[in-house]
Amino acid sequence: MIRHVPLNFYADDTSGNLSKQSGLPPHFSNLELNTFFVGTSNIASALELFTPVNEELNKISTTGFSAFDFSIQEDVLVLPVVLLFMADSPMHAEITSTMSPNISLQPCRISVYVEKFLGRNLNGFLFQTELRSWTATKDNVYYTWEMIQRGAPKTQIQKSITELGVKDVLNQAVIKILKENQDTKLIFKINKFQEEKIQELFNPFFELKGFDGHKDTPVEVLHVVLLGVLKYLYRDLISSLSIGKKDELVARLQSFDTNNLNIPSIKAKYLVQHYSSLLGKDFKILIQTAPFVIFPLIEESRHQIWISLCHLCSVIFQTHISDLPKYLSLLHYFTQDFLLRLISSNAQWINNPKFHIYSTSFESYNGVVRQASIHSNRQSPSHDIANNFQNYSALRFCLSGGNLKAQDLNSNSYQSYQGRSIFIKIPTIQKLLGLDPQIFKAKQNFPCFKLKNQATENNHDEVTLCIKRKSPNSDWHKIQSFELDKHQKIKSKSFISVKPQQPNQNSFIAYIIDIWAVDDISHQKIHLHCQQCQILQIDTFYGMRASKKNSTEEIVSARNVISGFNVQHHCVGAKCLIKRTLARKVEQQQTDMMLEVHHNHDFNLYVINTASLRAQEAHHAPARIPTPEIQALDALNAVHDGLSEWKKNKSNAPESMTSIDPSLQ
């Protein structure tokens, strides 16, 4: 039997670690248990660390190797292949021998640069940009080396490097050694490599079989979106707000309804006061709240930028994709729409390298390396860290039931069950070895509820009697919440998305009035007394679909619930007031008086939060977000307006376009 094992490599200069993880589903592959240490150094770069690994990887990916498969209790042939290389932007540039993104170096040609940035020609139409070729990048790096060997002028070499957009860090180090001409032994080795194995003087990833540096280095959204685009937009917003508006922003954040968003309690004051030092998780909260807490504080001309970013983030962070072509179409549209609206406000935004694609991933592994380095005597930290990981790996192998083959005796041996039971039965040991014990817990039947800590009622009104007729011999209770799955807790007085009740119907939104449940010995039953909601037009202020409760009530089984649903009260239409509340006690301490939004609940109008990062497909289906085709003329106008705005705010700004293709007018 052959086992194909895709490998995801990761490197980071922060901790200097290089690791790989096996190709498993995300909830398994992101565990420390399935992340394997390869090497680290406080002297050598990632390229130097990878050089000895490269040759072995090429060998085993071609011929494979034999290993014992514990699941079938026999030897198998393992064929690994490098699937991805994940890193931050400087590391990706190093691995791919390319330049890190930077600001435009030719402001006189910025109008052409803006259009190329958008992937549009001078007439505003989309065009297929030429993708980088991994072979061409390798050839260009070798070409610059040959120029140096021929003794070309330094200015000519630098110009060539800039035009070709290549920079081999390893080769640059070799060039530096040759120029300094001090270490004769090292220079002798370099000259020998040049004659016999010249590839040793260049990026080792050029020789890695099956790897394409331009296609296998995926974009990771943490630094591109949350700590890139969103961070700069939010900083720009906060810096423009007065003290009074900042207080109002705090009040709106505190009053935001977080039902069915799976986000922790919002630290409103912290998000506003410490806006320059927020983390990725903070920006995830902000992007889901933005239309409802930010729009009342800014001019409407800026609403479209934020709503485009909200919709883009909602699609980017979608983890479950049922219709890939539709998803890719939405992703393309929202990306183009956001960039055009942003550039239309001021084309100077594209001069920020964060708006260019680069990536980072799996930084959580840095902590593992730092933890290992704590116990080093600092004389040889890389050696000590490697030894710690070697011991850790051996312990993990034994406790996981790894098979050891004795070559001389031609027999196999593995840890006894008594020894492995330390790992199998003790969750603390599992956590220490990087395994989440929750993954292997017995599957629970969902939806379900726990009567413990729930304030239950047993009424006899008309609705109660209707529900009880479904199971007359059961003891029904009114409960406050139930678990739809292991990630979602649905509460009473919240909104849900419900499956169609009839063949010709669509899914619909409902408001939960009451939750009724019965806990029989064999199984649990949960029914919801719901009020249907009517879908309305796109709201002009929030840029999202409006909705309102109607008079239709019905009983819905919890098994027909698709997901929890987040809607927000239409505070602008209801003219909800912001009032100062009384001082409160928090952790036995008296707090200051605070502002709070007092919702006018008599106003029956809500807004579907399509910025939600939870159950995106369920939110997008009833919202029917319009995605009109972006016309070439609109793209040209956006570039024109953005350049004009840039010119107003910058003395040496480039000239904005003064004419467009007459055929488009």
C-alpha positions as CSV (number, residue, x, y, z in Angstrom):
1,M,0.0,0.0,0.0
2,I,1.2,3.5,-0.8
3,R,0.5,6.5,1.5
4,H,0.8,9.9,-0.2
5,V,1.7,12.5,2.5
6,P,1.5,16.2,1.6
7,L,3.8,18.4,3.7
8,N,3.3,22.0,4.7
9,F,6.6,23.8,5.5
10,Y,6.8,26.8,7.7
11,A,9.7,29.1,8.6
12,D,10.0,32.3,10.6
13,D,12.9,34.5,11.5
14,T,11.4,35.6,14.8
15,S,12.2,32.3,16.4
16,G,14.4,30.9,13.7
17,N,12.4,27.6,13.5
18,L,11.8,25.5,10.4
19,S,9.1,22.9,10.7
20,K,6.7,20.8,8.7
21,Q,3.3,19.3,9.4
22,S,1.5,16.4,7.7
23,G,-1.4,16.7,5.4
24,L,-4.4,16.4,7.6
25,P,-7.7,18.2,8.1
26,P,-7.2,21.7,9.6
27,H,-8.5,20.7,13.1
28,F,-5.8,18.0,13.1
29,S,-2.9,19.6,11.2
30,N,-3.0,22.7,13.3
31,L,-2.3,20.6,16.4
32,E,1.2,20.8,17.8
33,L,1.1,17.0,17.9
34,N,1.2,16.9,14.1
35,T,3.9,19.6,13.7
36,F,7.4,18.3,13.4
37,F,10.6,20.2,14.1
38,V,13.3,20.2,11.5
39,G,15.9,22.7,12.5
40,T,16.8,26.1,14.0
41,S,19.8,28.4,14.2
42,N,20.6,31.8,15.4
43,I,23.2,32.1,12.8
44,A,22.1,30.2,9.7
45,S,19.2,31.5,7.5
46,A,16.2,29.4,6.5
47,L,17.7,28.7,3.1
48,E,20.9,27.4,4.7
49,L,18.9,25.2,7.1
50,F,16.9,23.8,4.2
51,T,19.9,22.9,2.0
52,P,20.7,19.5,3.7
53,V,16.9,18.8,3.9
54,N,16.4,19.4,0.2
55,E,18.4,16.5,-1.1
56,E,16.7,14.0,1.3
57,L,13.3,15.3,0.4
58,N,14.0,14.9,-3.4
59,K,15.1,11.3,-2.8
60,I,12.1,10.2,-0.6
61,S,9.6,12.0,-2.8
62,T,10.9,10.0,-5.8
63,T,11.6,6.6,-4.4
64,G,9.6,6.8,-1.1
65,F,10.4,5.0,2.1
66,S,9.0,2.2,4.1
67,A,7.1,2.8,7.4
68,F,4.8,0.9,9.7
69,D,1.1,2.0,9.5
70,F,-0.3,1.5,13.0
71,S,-3.9,1.7,11.7
72,I,-3.6,-1.4,9.5
73,Q,-0.7,-3.0,11.4
74,E,1.6,-3.5,8.3
75,D,4.4,-1.7,6.4
76,V,3.4,0.8,3.7
77,L,5.3,2.9,1.2
78,V,5.3,6.6,2.0
79,L,5.6,9.2,-0.7
80,P,5.8,12.7,0.7
81,V,5.5,15.9,-1.5
82,V,5.9,19.5,-0.5
83,L,2.4,21.0,-0.9
84,L,2.9,24.5,0.6
85,F,5.4,26.8,2.2
86,M,3.9,29.2,4.7
87,A,5.7,32.2,6.0
88,D,5.5,35.9,6.6
89,S,6.2,38.4,3.9
90,P,10.0,38.8,4.3
91,M,10.4,35.1,4.6
92,H,8.3,34.4,1.5
93,A,10.4,36.9,-0.4
94,E,13.5,35.0,0.7
95,I,12.1,31.6,-0.1
96,T,11.0,32.7,-3.6
97,S,14.1,34.9,-4.3
98,T,11.9,38.0,-4.9
99,M,11.8,41.5,-3.6
100,S,9.6,42.4,-0.6
101,P,6.7,44.7,-1.6
102,N,7.5,48.3,-1.3
103,I,6.2,51.7,-2.3
104,S,6.2,52.9,-5.9
105,L,9.7,54.0,-6.9
106,Q,8.4,55.8,-10.1
107,P,5.7,58.4,-9.0
108,C,5.8,59.9,-12.5
109,R,4.3,56.7,-13.8
110,I,1.8,56.2,-10.9
111,S,-1.4,56.4,-13.1
112,V,-0.2,53.4,-15.1
113,Y,0.9,51.7,-11.8
114,V,-2.6,52.1,-10.3
115,E,-4.2,50.5,-13.4
116,K,-1.8,47.6,-13.3
117,F,-2.4,47.2,-9.6
118,L,-6.1,46.8,-10.4
119,G,-5.4,44.4,-13.2
120,R,-7.0,46.8,-15.8
121,N,-5.7,48.3,-19.0
122,L,-5.7,52.0,-20.0
123,N,-9.4,51.7,-21.1
124,G,-10.5,50.3,-17.7
125,F,-11.1,46.7,-18.9
126,L,-9.8,43.7,-16.9
127,F,-6.9,41.9,-18.5
128,Q,-5.0,38.7,-17.6
129,T,-1.8,39.7,-15.9
130,E,1.2,37.6,-16.7
131,L,2.0,35.2,-13.8
132,R,5.6,34.9,-12.5
133,S,7.3,31.7,-13.7
134,W,9.4,29.8,-11.2
135,T,11.8,28.7,-14.0
136,A,12.1,32.3,-15.2
137,T,12.9,33.5,-11.6
138,K,15.6,30.9,-11.3
139,D,17.1,31.9,-14.7
140,N,17.0,35.6,-13.7
141,V,18.9,34.9,-10.5
142,Y,21.5,33.0,-12.4
143,Y,21.7,35.8,-14.9
144,T,22.5,38.4,-12.2
145,W,25.3,36.0,-10.9
146,E,26.8,35.8,-14.4
147,M,26.8,39.6,-14.7
148,I,28.8,39.8,-11.5
149,Q,31.2,37.2,-12.7
150,R,31.7,39.2,-15.9
151,G,32.6,42.2,-13.8
152,A,29.6,44.4,-14.8
153,P,29.3,47.8,-13.1
154,K,27.5,47.8,-9.8
155,T,24.9,50.3,-11.0
156,Q,24.1,48.1,-14.0
157,I,23.8,45.0,-11.8
158,Q,21.5,46.8,-9.3
159,K,19.3,48.2,-12.1
160,S,19.0,44.6,-13.6
161,I,18.0,43.2,-10.1
162,T,15.4,45.9,-9.7
163,E,13.9,45.4,-13.2
164,L,13.9,41.6,-12.9
165,G,12.5,41.8,-9.4
166,V,14.8,39.0,-8.0
167,K,17.0,38.8,-5.0
168,D,18.6,35.5,-3.9
169,V,19.6,36.0,-0.2
170,L,21.9,33.0,-0.2
171,N,23.6,34.1,-3.4
172,Q,23.9,37.7,-2.1
173,A,25.8,36.3,0.9
174,V,28.2,34.4,-1.4
175,I,28.8,37.6,-3.4
176,K,29.6,39.5,-0.2
177,I,32.2,37.0,0.8
178,L,33.9,37.1,-2.6
179,K,33.9,41.0,-2.5
180,E,35.4,41.1,1.0
181,N,38.1,38.6,-0.1
182,Q,39.2,37.9,3.4
183,D,38.3,34.2,4.1
184,T,40.5,32.3,1.7
185,K,39.3,28.9,2.7
186,L,35.7,29.9,2.2
187,I,36.5,31.5,-1.1
188,F,38.2,28.3,-2.2
189,K,35.1,26.3,-1.4
190,I,32.9,28.7,-3.3
191,N,35.1,28.4,-6.4
192,K,35.0,24.6,-6.1
193,F,31.2,24.7,-5.9
194,Q,31.1,27.0,-8.9
195,E,33.0,24.4,-10.9
196,E,31.3,21.2,-9.6
197,K,27.9,22.0,-8.0
198,I,27.0,25.6,-8.8
199,Q,23.4,25.0,-7.5
200,E,24.8,25.0,-4.0
201,L,25.4,28.7,-4.3
202,F,21.8,29.5,-4.9
203,N,18.4,29.1,-3.3
204,P,17.9,25.4,-2.5
205,F,14.2,25.6,-3.2
206,F,15.1,26.0,-6.9
207,E,16.1,22.3,-6.9
208,L,13.1,21.0,-4.8
209,K,11.1,18.6,-7.0
210,G,7.4,19.4,-7.4
211,F,7.7,22.8,-5.8
212,D,6.7,26.1,-7.5
213,G,7.7,29.1,-5.3
214,H,5.1,31.4,-6.9
215,K,2.2,28.9,-6.8
216,D,2.9,27.1,-3.5
217,T,3.2,30.1,-1.2
218,P,-0.4,30.8,-0.3
219,V,-1.7,34.2,1.0
220,E,-2.6,34.1,4.7
221,V,-5.1,36.7,5.7
222,L,-3.8,37.7,9.1
223,H,-1.2,40.2,7.9
224,V,-2.8,40.9,4.5
225,V,-6.3,41.8,5.8
226,L,-6.6,42.1,9.6
227,L,-3.2,43.5,10.4
228,G,-2.9,45.2,7.0
229,V,-5.9,46.7,5.2
230,L,-8.2,46.8,8.2
231,K,-5.6,48.0,10.7
232,Y,-4.8,51.1,8.5
233,L,-8.4,51.9,7.8
234,Y,-9.3,51.7,11.5
235,R,-6.3,53.8,12.6
236,D,-7.2,56.4,9.9
237,L,-10.8,56.4,11.3
238,I,-9.9,56.8,15.0
239,S,-7.4,59.5,14.4
240,S,-10.1,61.6,12.6
241,L,-12.7,61.2,15.5
242,S,-13.2,63.9,18.2
243,I,-13.3,62.9,21.8
244,G,-17.1,63.0,21.8
245,K,-17.3,60.7,18.9
246,K,-14.8,58.3,20.4
247,D,-17.1,58.1,23.5
248,E,-20.0,57.4,21.2
249,L,-18.1,54.6,19.5
250,V,-17.4,53.0,22.8
251,A,-21.1,53.2,23.6
252,R,-22.1,51.6,20.3
253,L,-19.5,48.8,20.8
254,Q,-20.9,48.1,24.3
255,S,-24.4,47.9,23.0
256,F,-23.7,45.7,20.0
257,D,-25.6,42.4,19.9
258,T,-23.1,39.6,19.7
259,N,-25.6,36.8,19.6
260,N,-24.6,33.9,17.2
261,L,-21.3,35.6,16.3
262,N,-19.2,33.4,18.6
263,I,-17.1,36.3,19.8
264,P,-16.1,37.1,23.4
265,S,-17.5,40.1,25.3
266,I,-16.4,43.3,23.6
267,K,-13.9,45.4,25.5
268,A,-15.2,48.6,23.9
269,K,-13.0,51.1,25.7
270,Y,-9.8,49.0,25.0
271,L,-10.6,48.8,21.3
272,V,-10.8,52.6,21.1
273,Q,-8.1,53.7,23.5
274,H,-5.5,51.2,22.3
275,Y,-6.4,51.2,18.6
276,S,-2.7,51.3,17.5
277,S,-1.8,48.0,19.3
278,L,-4.7,45.7,18.6
279,L,-4.3,42.0,17.7
280,G,-5.9,40.0,14.9
281,K,-8.7,38.8,17.2
282,D,-9.6,42.4,18.0
283,F,-9.9,43.3,14.3
284,K,-12.1,40.2,13.8
285,I,-14.5,41.8,16.3
286,L,-14.3,45.2,14.6
287,I,-15.0,44.0,11.1
288,Q,-18.2,42.3,12.3
289,T,-19.4,45.4,14.1
290,A,-18.2,48.1,11.7
291,P,-21.4,49.0,9.8
292,F,-23.4,49.3,13.0
293,V,-20.9,51.1,15.2
294,I,-18.9,53.1,12.7
295,F,-21.3,54.3,10.1
296,P,-23.2,56.7,12.4
297,L,-19.8,58.5,13.0
298,I,-18.5,59.0,9.5
299,E,-19.7,60.6,6.3
300,E,-21.8,58.4,4.0
301,S,-19.2,58.7,1.3
302,R,-16.9,56.4,3.3
303,H,-19.6,53.8,4.0
304,Q,-19.0,52.0,0.8
305,I,-15.4,51.4,1.5
306,W,-16.2,49.8,4.8
307,I,-19.2,47.7,3.6
308,S,-17.0,46.4,0.7
309,L,-14.3,45.4,3.2
310,C,-16.9,43.8,5.5
311,H,-18.2,41.6,2.7
312,L,-14.7,40.8,1.5
313,C,-13.6,39.7,4.9
314,S,-16.8,37.6,5.4
315,V,-15.9,35.7,2.2
316,I,-12.2,35.4,2.9
317,F,-12.8,33.9,6.4
318,Q,-15.3,31.4,5.1
319,T,-14.1,27.9,6.0
320,H,-17.0,25.8,4.6
321,I,-17.6,26.2,0.9
322,S,-20.4,24.3,-0.7
323,D,-20.3,25.9,-4.1
324,L,-16.7,26.7,-5.2
325,P,-17.5,28.5,-8.5
326,K,-20.0,30.8,-6.8
327,Y,-17.5,31.4,-3.9
328,L,-14.7,32.3,-6.3
329,S,-17.0,34.7,-8.2
330,L,-17.9,36.5,-4.9
331,L,-14.3,36.6,-3.8
332,H,-13.2,38.2,-7.1
333,Y,-16.1,40.7,-7.1
334,F,-15.6,41.9,-3.5
335,T,-11.8,42.2,-4.0
336,Q,-12.3,44.3,-7.1
337,D,-15.1,46.3,-5.5
338,F,-13.1,47.1,-2.4
339,L,-9.9,48.1,-4.2
340,L,-11.8,50.4,-6.6
341,R,-13.8,52.1,-3.8
342,L,-10.6,52.5,-1.7
343,I,-8.6,53.9,-4.6
344,S,-11.5,56.2,-5.5
345,S,-11.2,57.8,-2.1
346,N,-7.4,58.4,-2.5
347,A,-5.1,56.5,-4.8
348,Q,-2.3,57.0,-2.3
349,W,-3.5,53.9,-0.5
350,I,-1.8,51.7,-3.0
351,N,1.6,53.1,-2.0
352,N,1.2,51.1,1.2
353,P,2.9,47.7,0.7
354,K,0.3,46.1,3.0
355,F,-2.2,46.3,0.1
356,H,0.0,44.0,-1.9
357,I,-0.2,40.3,-1.4
358,Y,2.1,38.7,1.0
359,S,1.6,36.2,3.8
360,T,2.4,34.6,7.1
361,S,1.0,31.5,8.9
362,F,1.3,29.3,11.9
363,E,3.1,31.8,14.1
364,S,1.7,29.9,17.2
365,Y,4.5,27.5,16.7
366,N,7.0,30.2,17.7
367,G,6.0,29.8,21.3
368,V,7.0,26.1,21.3
369,V,10.5,27.0,20.2
370,R,10.7,29.8,22.7
371,Q,9.6,27.4,25.4
372,A,12.3,24.9,24.5
373,S,14.9,27.7,24.5
374,I,14.1,28.6,28.1
375,H,15.9,25.5,29.3
376,S,19.0,26.1,27.3
377,N,22.3,27.1,28.9
378,R,22.7,29.7,26.1
379,Q,26.1,28.2,25.1
380,S,24.6,26.4,22.2
381,P,20.9,27.3,22.1
382,S,20.2,25.8,18.6
383,H,21.7,22.5,19.7
384,D,19.8,22.5,23.0
385,I,16.5,23.3,21.3
386,A,17.0,20.5,18.7
387,N,17.8,18.0,21.5
388,N,14.6,19.0,23.4
389,F,12.5,18.5,20.3
390,Q,14.3,15.1,19.6
391,N,13.4,13.9,23.1
392,Y,9.8,15.3,22.7
393,S,9.5,13.5,19.3
394,A,10.8,10.2,20.7
395,L,8.4,10.3,23.7
396,R,5.5,11.2,21.4
397,F,6.4,8.3,19.0
398,C,6.4,5.8,21.9
399,L,3.3,6.9,23.6
400,S,1.4,7.0,20.3
401,G,2.1,3.4,19.6
402,G,5.0,3.8,17.2
403,N,6.6,0.6,15.9
404,L,10.3,0.0,16.1
405,K,11.9,-2.6,13.8
406,A,15.0,-4.4,15.1
407,Q,17.1,-5.1,12.0
408,D,19.3,-7.8,13.6
409,L,16.4,-9.8,15.0
410,N,14.0,-9.1,12.1
411,S,11.2,-8.3,14.6
412,N,9.0,-5.4,15.6
413,S,8.5,-3.9,19.0
414,Y,6.3,-1.1,20.4
415,Q,5.2,0.4,23.7
416,S,2.9,-1.8,25.8
417,Y,-0.7,-0.8,26.4
418,Q,0.2,-0.1,30.0
419,G,2.8,2.4,28.8
420,R,0.5,4.0,26.2
421,S,-2.3,4.3,28.6
422,I,-0.5,7.2,30.2
423,F,-1.2,9.1,26.9
424,I,-4.6,7.5,26.2
425,K,-6.2,8.0,29.5
426,I,-4.7,11.2,30.9
427,P,-5.9,14.4,29.1
428,T,-3.1,16.5,30.7
429,I,-0.4,14.3,29.1
430,Q,-2.2,14.6,25.7
431,K,-2.2,18.4,26.0
432,L,1.5,18.4,27.0
433,L,2.2,16.5,23.8
434,G,0.2,18.9,21.7
435,L,-3.1,17.0,21.3
436,D,-6.5,18.4,21.9
437,P,-8.4,15.7,23.9
438,Q,-11.8,17.2,22.8
439,I,-11.3,15.9,19.3
440,F,-11.4,12.2,20.3
441,K,-14.3,12.5,22.7
442,A,-17.3,10.4,21.9
443,K,-19.5,12.2,19.3
444,Q,-22.5,13.9,20.9
445,N,-25.9,13.9,19.2
446,F,-26.8,17.4,18.2
447,P,-28.9,19.4,18.8
448,C,-28.9,18.9,22.5
449,F,-29.4,20.8,25.8
450,K,-28.6,20.5,29.4
451,L,-31.2,21.1,32.0
452,K,-28.5,21.9,34.6
453,N,-28.2,25.7,35.2
454,Q,-31.3,26.4,33.0
455,A,-34.3,28.3,34.4
456,T,-37.1,26.0,33.2
457,E,-40.8,26.7,33.1
458,N,-43.8,24.5,32.6
459,N,-46.6,26.6,31.2
460,H,-50.0,25.6,29.9
461,D,-50.8,28.3,27.3
462,E,-52.0,27.6,23.7
463,V,-48.5,27.3,22.3
464,T,-47.4,25.0,25.0
465,L,-50.4,22.7,24.4
466,C,-49.6,22.7,20.7
467,I,-46.1,21.6,21.3
468,K,-47.1,19.0,23.9
469,R,-49.5,17.4,21.3
470,K,-46.3,16.4,19.4
471,S,-45.3,14.1,22.3
472,P,-48.2,14.0,24.8
473,N,-46.5,11.5,27.2
474,S,-43.4,13.6,27.6
475,D,-42.6,16.2,30.2
476,W,-41.9,19.4,28.3
477,H,-39.9,22.3,29.7
478,K,-39.2,25.8,28.5
479,I,-35.5,26.3,28.4
480,Q,-33.2,29.3,27.7
481,S,-30.8,27.8,25.2
482,F,-29.6,24.7,23.4
483,E,-26.5,23.5,21.5
484,L,-26.9,23.3,17.8
485,D,-23.4,21.8,17.4
486,K,-20.2,21.9,19.4
487,H,-19.5,25.5,18.2
488,Q,-23.0,27.1,18.4
489,K,-25.2,27.8,21.3
490,I,-28.7,29.1,20.3
491,K,-30.4,31.3,22.9
492,S,-34.1,32.3,23.3
493,K,-34.9,35.8,21.9
494,S,-32.4,35.4,19.2
495,F,-32.6,34.9,15.4
496,I,-32.0,31.7,13.4
497,S,-31.8,30.5,9.8
498,V,-34.3,27.7,9.2
499,K,-34.4,25.0,6.5
500,P,-37.3,25.1,4.0
501,Q,-40.5,23.5,5.5
502,Q,-42.0,22.8,2.0
503,P,-40.3,21.5,-1.2
504,N,-40.9,24.8,-3.1
505,Q,-39.8,27.1,-0.2
506,N,-36.5,28.7,0.5
507,S,-34.7,28.9,3.8
508,F,-36.0,31.7,6.0
509,I,-35.1,33.8,9.1
510,A,-37.0,33.4,12.3
511,Y,-37.0,35.0,15.7
512,I,-37.1,32.6,18.7
513,I,-39.9,33.4,21.1
514,D,-39.5,30.3,23.3
515,I,-37.5,27.1,23.3
516,W,-39.3,23.9,24.4
517,A,-37.5,20.7,25.2
518,V,-38.2,17.2,26.6
519,D,-35.4,15.0,28.0
520,D,-36.5,11.4,27.4
521,I,-34.4,8.4,28.4
522,S,-33.7,7.5,24.8
523,H,-33.3,11.0,23.2
524,Q,-33.9,14.7,23.5
525,K,-36.5,16.7,21.6
526,I,-36.3,20.4,21.1
527,H,-39.0,22.6,19.4
528,L,-38.8,26.3,18.9
529,H,-41.8,28.7,19.0
530,C,-40.8,31.1,16.3
531,Q,-41.9,34.3,14.6
532,Q,-41.0,34.5,10.9
533,C,-39.1,37.4,9.5
534,Q,-39.7,39.2,6.2
535,I,-36.8,40.1,3.9
536,L,-36.9,43.7,2.7
537,Q,-34.8,45.8,0.3
538,I,-31.1,46.8,0.7
539,D,-30.9,49.5,3.4
540,T,-29.3,52.6,1.9
541,F,-27.6,53.6,5.1
542,Y,-26.1,50.3,6.3
543,G,-25.6,48.8,2.8
544,M,-27.1,45.5,4.0
545,R,-30.4,43.7,3.6
546,A,-33.2,44.9,6.0
547,S,-35.7,42.6,7.7
548,K,-38.6,42.8,10.0
549,K,-40.7,40.4,12.1
550,N,-44.1,39.5,10.7
551,S,-47.2,38.1,12.4
552,T,-46.7,34.5,11.2
553,E,-45.8,32.2,14.1
554,E,-44.9,28.5,13.8
555,I,-43.3,25.6,15.6
556,V,-39.9,24.6,14.3
557,S,-37.9,21.5,15.2
558,A,-34.3,22.3,16.3
559,R,-33.2,19.7,13.7
560,N,-34.4,22.1,11.0
561,V,-32.2,25.0,12.2
562,I,-29.3,25.7,9.8
563,S,-27.4,28.0,12.1
564,G,-27.7,30.9,14.5
565,F,-28.3,34.2,12.7
566,N,-27.0,37.7,13.6
567,V,-29.2,40.7,12.9
568,Q,-28.8,44.2,14.4
569,H,-31.5,46.7,15.4
570,H,-31.9,49.5,12.8
571,C,-30.8,52.2,15.3
572,V,-30.7,54.9,12.7
573,G,-34.3,54.4,11.6
574,A,-35.5,53.9,15.1
575,K,-33.5,57.0,16.3
576,C,-32.2,55.1,19.3
577,L,-30.7,57.4,21.8
578,I,-27.3,57.3,23.5
579,K,-27.7,58.0,27.2
580,R,-25.4,58.1,30.2
581,T,-25.9,55.1,32.5
582,L,-25.6,54.9,36.2
583,A,-22.2,53.9,37.7
584,R,-21.8,50.1,37.9
585,K,-19.7,47.7,40.1
586,V,-17.3,45.5,38.2
587,E,-15.2,43.1,40.3
588,Q,-16.2,44.9,43.4
589,Q,-14.9,48.2,42.0
590,Q,-17.1,51.2,41.3
591,T,-16.8,52.2,37.6
592,D,-17.4,55.6,36.0
593,M,-20.7,56.5,34.4
594,M,-20.8,55.2,30.8
595,L,-22.6,55.9,27.6
596,E,-25.0,53.3,26.3
597,V,-27.4,52.9,23.4
598,H,-31.0,52.6,24.5
599,H,-32.8,50.7,21.7
600,N,-36.3,51.6,20.7
601,H,-37.7,48.0,20.5
602,D,-41.1,49.2,19.3
603,F,-39.4,50.0,16.0
604,N,-39.7,46.6,14.1
605,L,-36.8,46.9,11.6
606,Y,-33.5,45.0,11.6
607,V,-30.5,44.6,9.4
608,I,-28.9,41.3,8.4
609,N,-25.3,41.3,9.5
610,T,-23.6,40.0,6.3
611,A,-20.3,41.0,7.9
612,S,-20.6,38.0,10.2
613,L,-17.6,35.6,10.2
614,R,-19.8,32.8,11.4
615,A,-22.1,30.8,9.1
616,Q,-21.4,33.1,6.2
617,E,-23.4,31.1,3.6
618,A,-26.5,31.1,5.9
619,H,-26.2,34.9,6.2
620,H,-25.5,35.5,2.5
621,A,-28.4,33.3,1.2
622,P,-31.3,35.4,2.4
623,A,-29.4,38.7,2.1
624,R,-28.8,38.2,-1.7
625,I,-26.0,40.7,-1.8
626,P,-26.0,42.4,-5.2
627,T,-22.9,41.9,-7.3
628,P,-23.3,44.0,-10.4
629,E,-20.6,43.8,-13.1
630,I,-18.0,46.5,-12.6
631,Q,-18.0,48.6,-15.7
632,A,-14.8,49.8,-17.4
633,L,-15.9,53.4,-17.1
634,D,-16.5,53.1,-13.4
635,A,-13.0,51.7,-12.9
636,L,-11.5,54.6,-14.9
637,N,-13.6,57.1,-12.9
638,A,-12.4,55.5,-9.6
639,V,-8.7,55.9,-10.7
640,H,-9.4,59.4,-11.9
641,D,-11.0,60.5,-8.6
642,G,-8.3,58.8,-6.5
643,L,-5.5,60.5,-8.3
644,S,-7.2,63.8,-8.1
645,E,-7.7,63.4,-4.3
646,W,-4.0,62.4,-3.9
647,K,-3.0,65.5,-5.9
648,K,-4.9,67.7,-3.5
649,N,-3.1,66.3,-0.4
650,K,0.4,66.0,-1.9
651,S,2.5,68.7,-3.5
652,N,4.4,66.3,-5.7
653,A,1.5,64.1,-6.5
654,P,1.3,62.6,-10.1
655,E,-1.0,64.2,-12.6
656,S,-4.5,62.7,-12.6
657,M,-6.0,61.5,-15.9
658,T,-7.6,64.2,-17.9
659,S,-9.2,62.1,-20.6
660,I,-10.6,58.7,-21.1
661,D,-11.4,56.5,-24.1
662,P,-14.2,58.4,-26.0
663,S,-15.8,55.1,-26.9
664,L,-16.6,54.6,-23.2
665,Q,-18.2,58.0,-22.6
